[in-house]
Amino acid sequence: MTYEAMFQEVKTLLKRADASGIHEHLAYQFNITGEASGTFYLEVKDGTLAVEPYDYRDRDAAFTCSAETLFKIASGKTDPVAAVFMGKLKVEGSIDKALRLKELLPRGK
C-alpha cells in the first residue's frame, strides 16, 4: 500500500468522526511506519475536524504506528490505549490531549 492510498483510506474513516462536541483546539501528528510510511495531521478547531497530509510542528501529541494499527484504531476495532500497552502505538506529548483522540473514534466493533 502506498502512503497516498493509506492517507485517503484514513481520511475516509475519520470523516465520520463527530467533533462538534469538542470546543478546544486539538492537534495530532501521525507518523506512519512500514510500507505506507509518511506523516499526516489531524486537527480539531471550533468543533471541526481536518485531516491533512502534512507535518504539524505545533502539535499537542504525536502518534507513531503502522498503517495496519492506525486502520484498526480509526475503525474502532482497536482501542488506542490498548494499542499503547501492546507496544503497537507510541505517544509523545500531552497525554491528556492524546486521550481526547478517543472522542473522535467509533466505539469498538
C-alpha positions in Angstrom: 0.0 0.0 0.0 1.3 3.5 -0.8 1.3 6.4 1.6 -1.3 8.2 -0.6 -3.7 5.2 -0.6 -3.3 4.8 3.2 -3.9 8.5 3.7 -7.1 8.5 1.6 -8.5 5.5 3.5 -7.7 7.0 6.9 -9.3 10.3 5.8 -12.4 8.5 4.7 -12.6 6.6 8.0 -12.2 9.8 10.0 -14.7 11.8 8.0 -17.4 10.0 10.1 -16.0 11.4 13.3 -18.1 13.9 15.2 -16.0 16.7 16.5 -18.9 19.1 17.2 -18.8 18.5 20.9 -15.1 19.4 21.2 -14.6 23.0 21.9 -10.9 23.2 22.5 -8.1 23.1 19.9 -6.5 19.6 19.5 -3.6 18.9 17.1 -2.2 15.5 16.5 0.6 14.3 14.2 0.6 10.7 13.0 3.9 9.1 12.0 3.2 6.0 10.0 5.9 3.4 9.8 6.4 0.4 7.5 5.1 0.0 3.9 2.9 3.2 3.8 5.3 5.3 5.8 4.6 9.1 6.0 3.2 11.8 8.2 -0.2 13.5 8.4 -2.0 15.5 11.0 -5.5 15.7 12.5 -6.7 19.0 13.9 -9.9 19.9 15.7 -10.7 23.5 15.8 -14.1 25.1 16.7 -15.8 21.7 16.5 -14.5 21.0 13.0 -12.1 18.1 12.1 -9.4 18.5 9.5 -7.1 15.7 8.3 -4.2 16.8 6.1 -1.1 15.2 4.7 1.4 17.5 6.3 3.8 17.6 9.3 2.3 19.6 12.2 5.0 21.2 14.3 2.8 22.9 16.9 1.1 19.6 17.9 -0.3 18.6 21.2 0.7 14.9 20.7 2.4 12.7 18.2 1.4 9.1 17.5 3.7 6.6 15.8 2.4 3.3 14.5 2.0 1.1 11.4 -0.8 1.7 8.9 -2.4 -1.6 10.0 -2.6 -0.4 13.6 -3.9 3.0 12.5 -6.7 1.4 10.5 -7.8 -0.7 13.4 -7.8 2.3 15.7 -9.6 4.6 13.2 -12.3 1.9 12.5 -12.9 1.3 16.2 -11.6 -2.2 16.2 -8.6 -1.5 18.5 -8.7 0.8 21.5 -5.8 3.3 21.3 -4.9 2.9 25.0 -4.7 -0.9 24.5 -2.5 -0.3 21.4 -0.1 1.6 23.6 0.1 -1.2 26.2 0.6 -3.7 23.4 3.5 -1.7 22.0 1.8 -1.1 18.7 1.3 2.7 19.3 3.8 5.2 20.7 2.7 8.5 22.0 4.7 11.7 22.6 3.5 15.0 24.0 0.4 15.7 26.1 -1.1 12.5 27.4 -4.2 14.4 28.5 -4.8 15.7 25.0 -3.8 12.4 23.4 -6.5 10.7 25.3 -9.1 13.1 23.8 -8.5 11.3 20.5 -10.9 8.5 21.7 -13.7 11.1 21.5 -13.3 11.2 17.7 -13.2 7.4 17.1 -16.0 5.0 16.7 -16.8 2.7 19.6 -15.4 -0.9 19.5 -16.9 -3.3 17.0 
